[in-house]
Structure formats: structure tokens, C-alpha cells
């Protein structure tokens, strides 16, 4: 329950980070040489990113669930994925707002009519759309790339554990399955450079950030992909171990009870044998009566 509350808190923080303004860095005229790339639309729209970074992995998690019927695996896979994406998003947007690096197309965001204006210190005086200018100061790191590697990187680790890609048997086909999500994430990052929305350093940093967070989040819930028990979450093995301990404790109690009953039965049998062999010793009341009769007769 606490994990889901933390996820909700991360969503609130991410919304706040998206709304606030980034740092408006000084941009001089001589810097515009690298910021005059054309203003283009996104090859990968923003709304598509959650589809392939969150919904697609969840569909694969559900397929695995219907195959194995392991609710612990489904729960922790979804939880780990959401943590991976949301933690990455919060870190990415925090850095974006703190750095305020201009995008490669910043000139046309700032001066849509192509007429550049600067103040007495040489800084730009933008007269474009405020939201477009605001977005123009969020170049580093790439959000598309970090989200892609956070979601698809987690999926790649998940698949590597399920198919046991590192079982030392040399199945290259398994590695192809593992690398496929990473290839998609890489192509998304390349598209950000091609669209002139990011510098290559932004994409590199975003990809590195996403894959690192994905690895940490995955290892919080699942063993490493090279582990012998990489196919299941930690929670599954913990429940299995507790069930095993409970069974052993029950067997121990049952065994002690059986031994106690056997001891009582043995003791009762001995007493019966003693009574049969020593009838007089076992019936003292009759012995006293016989002695009184004998004394009375004499």
C-alpha cells in the first residue's frame, strides 16, 4: 500500500515540475549559430510515449500472467515498471528545469518571424509564444529518451529473466528478444536529434538515466537476470519459503504428538502387563479383605 502512495506522490511532483517554468538561461547572439535548426513537429508524439513505454510492457506482463498464473509476478512487474518510469520522469524534469538548456530550434521559438532582438547585455528578447519558448528551454536531458529507456529497459530486463537469457547455454535468439526493446528506445532517441528537438548530449544523458533507473527498480523486485531464480520475483520466493517453514513446523508438531501418543500407549501397555503378572499387587483392596477373613477364621 505504501508503494502505491509513493507512486501517487511521484505523479503529483511530476505535474508540478511540468507546470513550473524552467531556468531561462542567457542566450547570446553568438550562441544562435547552434540554435537555428528548423522548428519541426515530433516524429514520435508525446502521447505515444506512455503507450509503448508503459502500456506495451503491461500487456506483456498480462500475457505472462495468463501463462503462469503468478499474481506476485504481475503485481511487482507493474509496480516496478511504474516506479521506473515515474522516478525517471521526476529526475528528468527536475534537471530540465534546473539546467534550462535551449533546444537546437530555439531561434525560431524565440523569433518566429526571424527578426532577432537582444537587450543591452546581449541576451535574447523573445517575442514568440510563451509556451513554445518555455518548452524551448527544456533540452537537457531528453524526456522521450529517458522515458523510453525507463519503460522498455525495464521490459528488457523482465524478458531476460523470464526466458533465462543468461543461463550460459549460448542462445543468441534470446539475446535478440532482450535487445529488441532497447533498439526501439534507441531509435526514439535518434528521432529526437533528427527532429532538432535535442542535442546528441541530451539524448545520451536521457538514455543513460532511464536505463540506470530501470535497472535499480527492477532489482528491487526481481533477482538479477543471471541468477538461477531470475524467473520469479523476490516476493514469490519469500512466500514459498514461509510456506515451507510452516509445513516443517506443522510436521514437527505432528511428529511430537505422535511420539507422545506412542509413549503413553507403551506406558499403558506396561502397566497392563504388570497387573496381569502381579494381580495381587495391582488389587490391594482384595488383598486386605482376604487377610481379614483369614484372621477372623483363626
N, C-alpha and C positions, 0 to 999 in steps of 0.2 A: 504493500500500500504506500509506503514511504517513497518508493521508487517512482510511482506514478505521480505523486505530488511534486516531486522534484522535476519530473518532465513538464508538468503544468507550469511550474515556476520558470523553467527554461523558455517555454513558449512566450510567457509574459515578457521576459527580458529581451527576447529576440524582437518582439513587436516594438518595444521601447527603442531598441537600438536602430530599428529601421526608420522610425519616425523622426528621431533627433537629427540635427544637422551634423555633417562631418566637419572636420577641421579644414578651413579654407586656406590652403597653402599658398604662399607667394608664388605667382606665376608671372615671370617677366617676358619681355618681347623676344629675347634671345632663346628662351626655353620653348617658344612656339614652333621651332623647327621640327621637333619630335612630336608635336601635338596637333598637326594639321592633317591627319588622316581623315578620310571621308566619314561622315556620320551614316552608319548603316543600321539596318534592323538586325535582330538576333537570328542567327541560323537555328539555334535551339532556344525557343521561347522560355520565359521564366516559368510558366505554368507547367511545362513539360518536365522540368527538373524533378519535382516531387513524384511524378508518375513513374519515372524509371529508377529513381534513387530510393523511393520508399514503397510504392505500391507494387512494383515488379518483384522486389525481394520478398514482400509479404505473400504474394501469390505462390512463389516457390516454396516458402515456409509451409503454406497450407497444403501444397502437393505432398511435401514430405510428411506432414502430419497425417493426411489421409492414408498414406502408405504405411506408416509406423504406429500411428495412434499414440504418440507420446506428447501429452499435454505440457509436460515440463519443457520439452524442446521447443514447442511452438511459443509458449509464453516467454521464455528467455530469449529466443531469437528475435521476436518482435520488440521486446524491451531493449535488448542490446542495439538493435538497428535504430530505434528512435533516439536512444541516448547518443549514438554515434553521430547521427545527422544533426540533432539539436545542439549538442556540445560544440560540434564543428561550426554550426551556424552562428552561435553566440561568439565564439572566438574570432571567426572571420569578420563579422560585422563590427566587433569591438576594435579590431585592428584597422579595418577600413575607416571608421570614424576618427580614430586617433591619428592615422597617417595622412589621410586626405590627399592621396596622390592623384593627379589629373590623369584622365584616360587619354589614349592616343588621339581621340577625336575631340579633345576638349576645346580646341579653337572654334569649331563650328557649333558647339554647345553654347559657348560664351558669346560668340559673334555670329549669329545665324545669317546675317546679311554680308558677312565677310569684311566688315569695317571694324578693325580692332582699335580699342581705346584703352589708354593707360593713365594712371594717376601720377602725381608728382614723384612718387617713389619707384615708378616703373611697374607697378602691379596692375593687373587687368581690372578693367571696369566693365563687367559683363552686362549685356542688355538682352540676353536671351530668356527663355522660360526658366523660372526659378527651380522647378522640379527637375528639369533637364540639366541645369547647372549643378544642382545638388547631387544628382546621380553621376555627374562628370568628375566629382571629387572622391569617387569610391573605386579606384582602380586596383589598389593593393590590399589584400590578395584577391584572387578571382573566386567569387562566390559559387558560380556554376561549377568550377573545377573542384573546389573543396567539398561541396555537397555531393558531387558525382563520386569522388573517391571515398567519401564517408559512407555512402549507401552501397555503392557497387563494390567497394573494397571490403566492407563487412560481408556482403554476399559471397565474394570470392573466398574469404576465409571460411565461411559457413559451408560452402560446397566442398572445399578441400578437406574439411573434417568429415563430411558425410560420405564422400567417395574414397576416403583414405588415400589421398593423392601422394602422401609421403610415407607409404608403407614399405619402402625400399625394394619394391618389385619392378621398378622401371617402366611404369605405364605412362608413356608420353601423352596418350589420349586424355588421361585425367588432368594433366597439366594444361592442355588446351582448354578444357572446361573451366579451369581455375583462372586462366588468363583472359578469357572472353569478357567478363565484366570489367576488368582493368583496361582492356582495349577500348571498350565503349567509353569509359571515363576519360581516357587519354584523347580520344577523338573529340569529345566535348570540349576539353581544354584547348585543343588545337583550333577549334572553331572560334573560340574567344579571341585568339590572336588574328585569325583570318577576318573576323568582323571588325577589327580595330577597336574592340571594347577593352582590351587588356594588352599590356606589355608581356613579353615572354616571362619576365621575372614574376609577374603576378600569377601566372598560370602554374609555374613551377612551385612557388610557395603554397598556393592553394592545394595543389595535388599532394604535396608533402604533408601539409597539415591534415588533410582529410584521411589519408592512409594511416597516419600515426594515431589519430583519434580512433579510427575504426579498429585498429589492432588492439589498443588498450581496452576499448569497450567489449570487443569480442572475448578477450582473455579474462574479463571479469565474470563471464557466464559459461565459457566453454574451455576445455583443455586446448593446448596448442595443437595445430594441425598434424604435427609429427608424433603426438602422444599416442600410446596404444589405445586409449579410451577417448579418442578425439571425436567419435561419432555421436556422443551424447553430452548434455550439459552437466555441470557440477551438481545441480540440484537433483538430477535423476540418480546419480550415484550415491548422493547423501541419503536420499530416501531408501535406496536399495540397501545401503549399509545399516541404516536404522532398522529396517525390516528384518535383516539378517540377525542383528543383535537381539531384537525382540524374540525371534524364533529360537535362538540359542538359549535365551533366558527362560522361555517357556519350557523348552526341553529339559533344562537343568532342574526347574521346579518339579516337573513331572517325574523326572528320574529320582529326585529326592523323595517324592511322595511314594513312588513305587518301592523304593528301598525301605522306607519306614513301614509300609504295609507288610512287606515281606518279613521284616524283623519282628513285627507284632505277631504275625502268623506263626513264625518259628517259635517265639516265646510261648505262645498259647499251646502249640503242639507239645513242647517240652513239659509244660505243666500237666497236660492231659496224661502224658506218659508216666510222669511221676505219681499221679493219682492212681493210675492203674496198677503200678508196681508196688506202691505203698498205700494201700487202701486205708489202713488204719490211721496212718499219718495224715491222710487227706481228709478223714472224717472224725475229728476229735470229739464231737458230741456223742456219737455212738459208743465210743470207747469208754467215756465216763459212765454211761448208763450200764454197760456190761460190768464194769468194776463194782458199781454199787449193788448190782444183783448178786454178784459173787460174794461180796462181803456180808450181805443180808442173809444169804443161804447158810453161811458158816455160823 
